[in-house]
Amino acid sequence: MKILLIYPYFIEERRHDEDIKAVPMGLYSVGAVLKENHYEAEILDWHEINRTPEKVKEAIAEKKPEVIGFSVLHGNRWGAIDIARAAKQLNPKTQVVFGGIGATFLWEHLLTHFPEVDVVVLGEGEWTFLNLVKQFEEKHDQGLSEIPGIAYRRQAKPFKTGDPEPIKDLDSLPIPAKHFTYQHVSSSRGCAWNCTFCGSPQFWGRKIRWRSPQNFVAELEMLYRKGVTFFYFSDDTFTLDPKRVIEICRLIIEKNLRIAWYAISRVDQVDGEMLYWMRRAGCIQISYGVESGSVKIRKALGKRVKTEHIKRAFALTTRYGILSRAYFIYGAPGETWQTIQETLDLMDEIKPLSAIFYLLDVFPGTRLYSELEKKRSITDDIWLKKMEGIMYFETDSTMKDDLVLDFGKRLRTAFYEKVHSYGEAIELVDRKDLYPWHADFCSRLGMTFSHGDYSRIEEVKEKAETADKLFKKALGYCPDHRAYLGLGIIRQRKGEFKESIRLLEEGLRHWPGSEDLTICLGINYMNLGDFKTALDRFAKFPKSRAAQTYIDECKKRLRDD
């Protein structure tokens, strides 16, 4: 039986799209279960296929699937519906299954209004989807009622078989890395908290279920052997159990997995010892949900963390050479210019090195959505509109569009205008065994100002100067390849070619085989008019496309001379 598992497209452009670019982990997990049970399953990342819509029918016609499963968030449900319609037009017998958080909380709406959807898988879908596929092979509907955790039409009306049972032993699931390659991983399921804007507690449950450290690191190792060296640890709160975190980090180090990774935490769930081991094991960024500097707003959002915990977490994270990233939400119930100012004041105190500002939106499965339903402000019929989500301020008559947009603009502008000073204020813990990681941290951040995201944002001030200071700070800890390259490029841009050559040659004494340092060095010699020496440098990398361009230019100039 041919099965396609599709991650469908979204219909709106977004300021930050990194959160939707990755195929959901659950789709790989479902695919692994199917493959382990000898089904032909293929995963299609179609989150951008709307740019070439003609390929939808072409691909489905070519692959001829008997079952198509969609991973449905709220924002991509219209993409899933459109693709399902196309599949049904090609072959009405194709079984269409929706799953994921968006489908779970809108199962009745989807089955009522969209005949393209045959079955909705509720909650965790690995074993449920497998049982459903087996039932499809039997080619009769009577057995569907015996599968817990699904919804379908019975006598032309939406019918739910019952709530799904959470998977108690996560190690019992096959590791998807045996069959697929990806970067997003998770060592647990569940969220112990209950923020009003988040659907995770209701979807996964508030009781945390853990994978064993050995099982999780085995997955990392499989992917590492496939060439994956950067990961997103996507647990809702990776740091919840310090002993377990340290054991995972020790295993990563023992297995010599030279990886870098991001994690997510709460500000009241970190300590210095754990951060030390996380840094040693490759953690380079931790994201914290700060949400607001206003205690009143945090309370309205169900974010029960203390201001002193926020300050402590950001200070500790930075001290251990891990980039602290803050998530802020604006446009919440009770938001005013006063609460926005409180957020700005807190931001100045915690000095995040990265920040994301979200306008509060409302989705099914959240407490906020349930409260609006009780007030009869909204019903599920609102999702018949071709939109991705509901902004909270649209349901609050006291909040005006222009005002809320001004809130967001003020927050972003203030952050970008001050982030250079946050970078310069870094103080790192004085532990000599962390010096190489400190150097890496400073040079990595320096590159963000000189070549990365901040270099392209107009509001960010003193980009080159900040990068210069961070590169020098890195070299104050130990030789660092990125710092030598960054300083060499900055001096080159300033026309200080001899100083750039000095720095790059110093770097090459540590990394004699570095293509980047060598090419940058050769460009300096070209700028000085010494094309023969430049050619000698570029010739060390005859197979490099970048070097070849300069080789051709040097030869031309030497012939002309």
Residue pairs with C-beta under 8 A, 6 or more apart in sequence:
1 39
1 40
1 66
1 67
1 133
1 136
1 137
2 40
2 42
2 63
2 64
2 65
2 66
2 67
3 34
3 39
3 40
3 41
3 42
3 65
3 66
3 67
3 68
3 69
3 133
4 41
4 42
4 44
4 60
4 63
4 65
4 67
4 68
4 69
5 27
5 30
5 31
5 41
5 42
5 43
5 44
5 68
5 69
5 70
5 71
6 43
6 44
6 46
6 68
6 69
6 70
6 71
6 80
6 83
7 23
7 24
7 27
7 43
7 44
7 45
7 46
7 47
7 70
7 71
7 76
8 46
8 47
8 49
8 70
8 71
8 72
8 76
8 79
8 80
8 82
8 83
9 46
9 47
9 48
9 49
9 50
9 76
9 79
10 20
10 47
10 75
10 76
10 79
10 388
11 50
11 75
11 76
11 78
11 79
11 386
11 387
11 388
12 75
12 387
12 388
14 20
16 356
20 47
20 73
20 75
20 76
21 47
22 182
22 183
22 184
22 232
23 43
23 45
23 47
23 71
23 182
23 184
24 71
24 73
24 100
24 184
25 176
25 182
25 184
25 185
25 186
25 234
26 71
26 99
26 100
26 124
26 125
26 126
27 43
27 69
27 71
28 43
28 176
28 179
28 180
28 182
29 126
29 173
29 176
30 41
30 69
30 99
30 125
30 126
30 129
31 41
31 42
31 43
31 176
31 179
31 180
32 173
32 174
32 175
32 176
32 178
32 179
32 180
33 126
33 127
33 129
33 130
33 173
33 174
34 41
34 129
34 130
34 133
35 41
35 174
35 178
35 179
36 174
37 130
39 133
42 63
43 180
44 59
46 56
46 79
46 83
47 76
47 79
49 55
49 56
49 83
50 79
56 82
56 83
56 86
57 86
57 89
57 90
60 68
60 83
60 86
60 87
60 90
61 90
64 91
65 87
65 94
66 93
66 94
66 95
66 136
67 94
67 95
67 97
67 133
67 136
68 83
68 84
68 87
68 94
68 95
68 96
68 97
69 97
69 98
69 99
69 121
69 125
69 129
70 80
70 83
70 84
70 96
70 97
70 98
70 99
70 100
70 103
71 99
71 100
72 80
72 98
72 99
72 100
72 101
72 102
72 103
73 100
73 101
73 102
74 101
74 102
74 106
74 363
74 364
74 388
74 389
75 102
75 388
75 389
76 102
76 388
77 102
77 103
77 106
77 110
77 383
78 386
78 388
80 98
81 114
81 116
81 117
84 96
84 98
84 114
84 116
84 117
85 116
87 94
87 96
87 116
88 94
88 96
88 116
95 118
95 119
95 136
96 116
96 117
96 118
96 119
97 117
97 118
97 119
97 120
97 121
97 129
97 132
98 107
98 110
98 117
98 119
98 120
98 121
99 120
99 121
99 122
99 125
99 129
100 125
101 199
101 203
101 365
102 363
102 364
103 110
103 120
103 121
103 122
104 120
104 121
104 122
104 123
104 203
104 365
105 199
105 202
105 203
105 363
105 364
105 365
106 364
106 380
106 383
107 120
107 122
107 151
107 158
107 160
108 151
108 158
108 160
108 380
109 380
109 381
109 383
110 117
110 120
111 117
111 120
111 151
111 152
111 153
111 158
112 158
113 384
118 152
118 153
119 132
119 144
119 150
119 151
119 152
120 150
120 151
120 152
121 128
121 129
121 132
121 149
121 150
122 128
122 149
122 150
122 151
122 160
122 163
122 164
123 149
123 163
123 164
123 166
123 203
124 149
124 164
124 166
124 167
124 189
124 204
125 149
126 167
126 173
127 167
128 147
128 148
128 149
128 150
128 164
131 147
132 144
132 147
132 150
135 143
135 144
135 147
141 152
144 150
144 152
144 161
145 154
145 159
145 161
146 161
147 161
148 161
148 162
148 163
148 164
148 165
149 161
149 162
149 163
149 164
149 165
150 160
150 161
151 158
151 159
151 160
151 161
152 158
152 159
153 159
166 189
166 190
166 204
166 205
166 207
166 209
167 173
167 189
167 209
168 209
170 188
170 189
170 209
170 210
170 211
170 215
171 211
171 212
171 215
175 215
175 218
175 219
175 222
176 182
176 219
177 219
177 222
177 223
177 226
178 222
181 223
181 226
181 227
181 228
182 223
182 228
183 223
183 228
183 230
183 231
183 232
184 231
184 232
184 234
185 216
185 219
185 220
185 223
185 231
185 232
185 233
185 234
186 233
186 234
186 235
187 210
187 211
187 213
187 216
187 233
187 235
187 238
187 248
188 208
188 209
188 210
188 211
188 235
188 236
188 238
188 240
189 204
189 205
189 208
189 209
190 201
190 204
190 205
190 206
190 207
190 208
190 209
190 236
191 198
191 200
191 201
191 204
191 206
191 208
191 236
191 237
192 201
192 206
192 207
192 208
192 237
192 240
193 201
193 206
193 237
193 266
193 302
193 304
194 201
194 206
194 302
194 367
195 201
195 289
195 301
195 302
195 303
195 367
196 300
196 301
196 302
196 366
196 367
196 368
196 371
197 301
197 302
197 329
197 360
197 361
197 362
197 366
197 367
197 368
198 366
199 363
199 364
199 365
199 366
200 236
202 365
202 366
203 365
204 236
208 240
210 241
210 244
213 244
213 247
213 248
213 251
214 251
216 248
217 248
217 251
217 252
217 255
217 257
220 231
220 252
220 257
220 259
221 255
221 257
223 231
224 257
224 259
228 259
229 258
229 259
229 260
230 259
230 260
230 261
231 259
231 260
231 261
231 262
232 261
232 262
233 261
233 262
233 263
233 264
234 264
235 263
235 264
236 264
237 264
237 265
237 266
237 269
238 245
238 263
238 264
238 265
239 245
239 263
239 265
239 266
239 269
239 270
239 274
239 278
239 286
240 269
242 271
242 273
242 274
245 274
245 277
245 278
246 273
246 274
246 277
248 281
249 277
249 278
249 280
249 281
250 277
250 281
252 259
252 281
252 282
253 280
253 281
257 282
258 282
259 282
260 282
260 283
260 284
261 282
261 283
261 284
262 283
262 284
262 285
262 286
262 287
263 278
263 283
263 285
263 286
263 287
264 286
264 287
264 288
265 286
265 287
265 288
265 313
266 288
266 289
266 305
267 288
267 290
267 305
267 309
267 310
267 312
267 313
267 314
268 305
268 306
268 309
268 313
270 286
270 313
270 316
270 317
271 316
272 316
272 319
272 320
272 429
275 316
275 317
275 320
275 322
276 320
276 431
276 434
278 286
278 320
278 322
279 320
279 321
279 322
279 434
279 437
280 434
280 437
283 322
284 322
284 323
284 440
284 441
284 444
285 322
285 323
285 324
285 325
285 354
286 317
286 322
286 323
286 324
286 325
287 325
287 326
287 327
288 310
288 313
288 314
288 317
288 324
288 325
288 326
288 327
289 303
289 327
290 310
290 326
290 327
290 328
290 346
290 350
290 352
291 297
291 298
291 301
291 303
291 327
291 328
291 329
291 332
292 298
292 301
292 303
292 328
292 329
292 330
292 332
292 339
292 342
292 343
293 307
293 339
293 342
293 343
293 344
293 345
293 346
293 347
294 338
294 339
294 342
294 343
295 307
296 334
296 339
297 329
297 332
297 333
297 334
297 335
297 339
297 342
297 343
298 304
298 305
300 332
300 333
300 334
301 329
301 332
301 360
302 367
307 346
310 346
310 350
311 349
311 350
313 324
314 324
314 326
314 350
314 351
314 352
315 350
317 323
317 324
318 324
318 351
318 353
318 426
318 427
318 428
319 427
319 428
319 429
320 428
320 429
320 434
321 428
321 429
321 434
321 437
321 438
321 440
321 441
322 441
323 353
323 354
323 441
323 444
323 445
324 350
324 352
324 353
324 354
325 352
325 353
325 354
325 355
325 356
326 347
326 350
326 352
326 354
326 355
326 356
327 355
327 356
327 358
328 343
328 347
328 355
328 356
328 357
328 358
328 411
329 357
329 358
329 359
329 360
330 340
330 343
330 357
330 358
330 359
330 360
330 404
330 407
330 408
330 411
331 359
331 360
331 391
331 392
331 393
331 399
331 404
331 407
331 408
332 360
332 392
333 392
333 396
335 399
335 404
335 407
337 407
340 407
340 410
340 411
343 411
344 410
344 411
344 414
347 355
347 414
347 415
347 418
348 418
351 421
351 422
351 425
352 415
352 422
353 419
353 422
353 423
353 426
353 445
355 415
355 419
357 408
357 411
357 412
357 415
359 391
359 393
359 404
359 408
360 391
360 392
360 393
361 389
361 390
361 391
361 392
362 368
362 369
362 372
362 378
362 389
362 390
362 391
362 392
362 395
363 369
363 389
363 390
364 380
364 383
368 392
369 378
372 378
372 395
373 379
377 395
378 390
378 395
382 390
391 404
392 399
393 399
393 400
393 401
393 404
412 459
413 459
416 454
416 457
416 459
416 460
417 459
417 460
417 461
419 454
419 460
420 449
420 454
420 460
420 461
420 462
420 463
420 465
420 466
423 445
423 449
423 466
423 469
423 470
424 466
424 469
424 470
426 442
426 445
426 470
426 473
428 434
428 438
428 441
435 477
435 478
436 477
436 478
438 474
438 477
439 474
439 475
439 477
439 478
439 479
439 480
439 483
440 474
440 480
440 482
441 474
442 470
442 471
442 473
442 474
442 477
442 480
442 483
443 470
443 471
443 474
443 480
443 481
443 482
443 483
443 486
444 482
445 470
446 466
446 467
446 468
446 469
446 470
446 471
446 474
446 482
446 483
446 486
447 467
447 482
447 486
448 454
448 455
449 455
449 460
449 463
449 464
449 466
449 467
449 470
450 463
450 464
450 467
450 486
450 489
450 490
451 486
451 489
454 460
454 463
455 463
464 490
464 493
467 486
467 490
468 487
468 490
471 482
471 483
471 484
471 486
471 487
471 490
472 483
472 487
474 480
474 482
474 483
475 483
475 484
475 487
479 507
479 510
481 507
481 510
481 511
481 514
481 516
481 517
484 503
484 504
484 506
484 507
484 510
484 511
484 517
485 504
485 507
485 514
485 516
485 517
485 520
487 500
487 503
488 500
488 503
488 504
488 507
488 517
488 520
488 521
488 524
489 500
489 520
491 497
491 499
491 500
491 503
492 500
492 520
492 523
492 524
492 527
495 527
497 524
497 527
497 528
498 524
498 528
500 520
500 521
500 524
501 521
501 524
501 525
504 517
504 520
504 521
504 524
505 521
507 514
507 517
508 514
508 517
508 518
508 521
511 517
515 541
515 544
515 546
515 547
518 537
518 538
518 540
518 541
519 537
519 538
519 541
519 544
519 546
519 547
519 550
521 537
522 533
522 534
522 535
522 537
522 538
522 547
522 550
523 534
523 550
525 531
525 533
525 534
525 537
526 534
526 550
526 553
526 554
531 554
531 557
531 558
531 561
532 554
532 558
534 550
534 554
535 551
535 554
535 555
535 558
538 547
538 548
538 550
538 551
538 554
539 547
539 551
540 547
541 547
542 548
542 551
